Amino acid sequence: QQFQQRAQYSFNSVHFCTAFVTAMEGLVRSGIPVHTLVLSENNIVDVDVLLNAMLVNHSASHRSHAKTAIAPRIRSMDLSQNDIPNLARLLFRLRSGFPGVISLSLLGNPAAKKPDYREQCRQTLPNCQMLDGVFLRKPPLALPYPRPSVAKIPDAS
């Protein structure tokens, strides 16, 4: 019975993920912005369960779903210290359903231990700027050429 109770409160459970996303939609409807998802140390094995829940319409009507959709709102996702093994599948799901993600953390997952992990993330998620707290792309350091020049005002003498 204790195992069954734990399974009910797991991000690997469809019912729990659906309830979690429904609660997030309620926050959005009440005017609270939802942009960051921190789910570190939750023993997540199959992130598809959660991502599917975030992409499915949980609202009573399609009209309200358009106003409360969670997936397009997410900008930062922390899935660190879980047990996510499949990097390619996760990146594909993020690219197709979560185009606004600009910061992602997967540290401590088996998927993050792959040799080409950073490069695969950089190539698959073109909008993602930060991975595990480190920039994936270098921000511009200066204005592009030609630089604006400061015009000198001639003396009126």
C-alpha positions in Angstrom: 0.0 0.0 0.0 2.9 2.4 0.8 4.2 1.8 -2.8 0.8 2.6 -4.3 0.7 5.8 -2.3 4.1 6.9 -3.6 3.2 6.1 -7.2 0.2 8.4 -6.9 2.5 11.4 -6.1 5.1 10.8 -8.8 5.9 12.7 -12.0 6.1 9.3 -13.7 2.3 8.9 -13.1 -0.1 10.2 -15.7 -2.8 11.1 -13.1 -0.3 13.1 -11.0 1.1 15.0 -14.0 -2.4 15.8 -15.2 -3.4 17.1 -11.8 -0.1 19.1 -11.6 -0.7 20.7 -15.0 -4.3 21.5 -14.2 -3.1 23.3 -11.0 -0.6 25.3 -13.1 -3.4 26.2 -15.6 -5.4 27.4 -12.6 -2.5 29.7 -11.6 -2.4 31.1 -15.1 -6.1 31.7 -15.2 -5.8 33.6 -11.9 -3.2 35.9 -13.4 0.0 34.3 -11.9 2.6 33.9 -14.6 4.2 30.4 -15.0 7.5 30.6 -16.8 9.8 28.4 -14.8 9.5 24.7 -14.0 11.8 23.4 -11.3 11.4 19.6 -10.9 14.9 18.6 -9.7 15.2 15.5 -7.5 11.8 14.0 -8.3 13.0 10.6 -9.6 11.6 11.3 -13.0 12.4 8.5 -15.4 10.1 9.1 -18.3 9.8 12.9 -18.9 7.2 12.2 -21.7 4.5 11.7 -19.1 4.9 15.2 -17.8 5.5 16.8 -21.2 2.4 15.1 -22.7 0.3 16.4 -19.8 1.6 19.9 -20.5 0.7 19.6 -24.2 -2.8 18.2 -23.7 -5.9 20.3 -23.2 -7.0 20.0 -19.6 -9.3 23.0 -19.6 -13.1 22.7 -19.9 -13.2 24.5 -23.2 -10.8 25.0 -26.1 -11.2 28.7 -25.8 -9.9 28.8 -22.2 -7.1 26.4 -23.2 -5.7 28.9 -25.6 -5.4 31.4 -22.8 -3.9 29.0 -20.2 -1.7 26.7 -22.3 1.4 25.9 -20.2 3.9 24.6 -22.7 4.4 27.8 -24.7 4.8 29.8 -21.5 7.8 27.8 -20.1 11.1 29.6 -20.5 13.2 27.8 -17.9 13.2 24.1 -17.0 15.2 22.4 -14.3 15.0 18.6 -14.5 18.4 18.0 -12.8 19.1 15.1 -10.5 16.5 12.8 -12.0 16.9 9.5 -13.9 16.1 10.7 -17.4 18.0 8.3 -19.8 17.0 9.3 -23.3 18.5 12.6 -24.4 17.5 12.5 -28.0 13.8 11.9 -27.2 13.7 14.6 -24.5 15.3 17.2 -26.9 12.9 16.3 -29.7 9.9 16.8 -27.4 11.3 20.1 -26.1 12.0 21.4 -29.6 8.5 20.4 -30.9 6.4 21.4 -28.0 8.4 23.9 -25.9 9.9 26.4 -28.3 10.2 29.1 -25.7 12.7 27.2 -23.4 15.9 29.4 -23.2 17.3 27.7 -20.1 17.5 24.0 -19.4 19.2 22.0 -16.6 19.7 18.2 -16.9 22.7 17.8 -14.5 22.7 14.5 -12.7 20.7 12.6 -15.3 22.1 9.7 -17.3 21.2 11.7 -20.4 23.6 14.4 -19.4 26.6 12.0 -19.2 26.7 11.3 -22.9 29.9 12.5 -24.6 28.2 14.9 -27.1 25.5 16.1 -24.6 26.2 19.8 -24.8 26.6 19.9 -28.6 23.5 17.8 -29.1 21.5 20.2 -26.9 23.0 23.2 -28.7 22.1 21.9 -32.2 18.6 20.6 -31.3 17.4 23.5 -29.3 18.2 26.7 -31.3 16.4 29.0 -28.8 18.1 27.6 -25.7 20.8 30.0 -24.4 21.8 28.3 -21.2 22.4 24.6 -20.3 23.1 23.6 -16.8 23.9 27.2 -15.8 26.5 27.7 -18.6 25.8 29.7 -21.7 25.5 27.5 -24.9 26.0 30.4 -27.2 28.3 33.4 -26.6 26.3 36.6 -26.2 27.5 39.5 -28.4 30.2 41.5 -26.6 29.9 44.7 -28.6 27.7 46.4 -31.2 28.2 45.0 -34.7 30.3 47.0 -37.2 30.1 49.7 -38.3 30.1 51.3 -34.9 28.4 54.6 -34.5 30.9 57.5 -34.7 30.8 60.6 -32.5 30.6 63.6 -34.8 32.7 66.6 -33.7 31.0 69.9 -33.7 33.1 72.6 -35.4 34.1 75.7 -33.5 31.9 78.7 -34.3 35.0 81.0 -34.1 
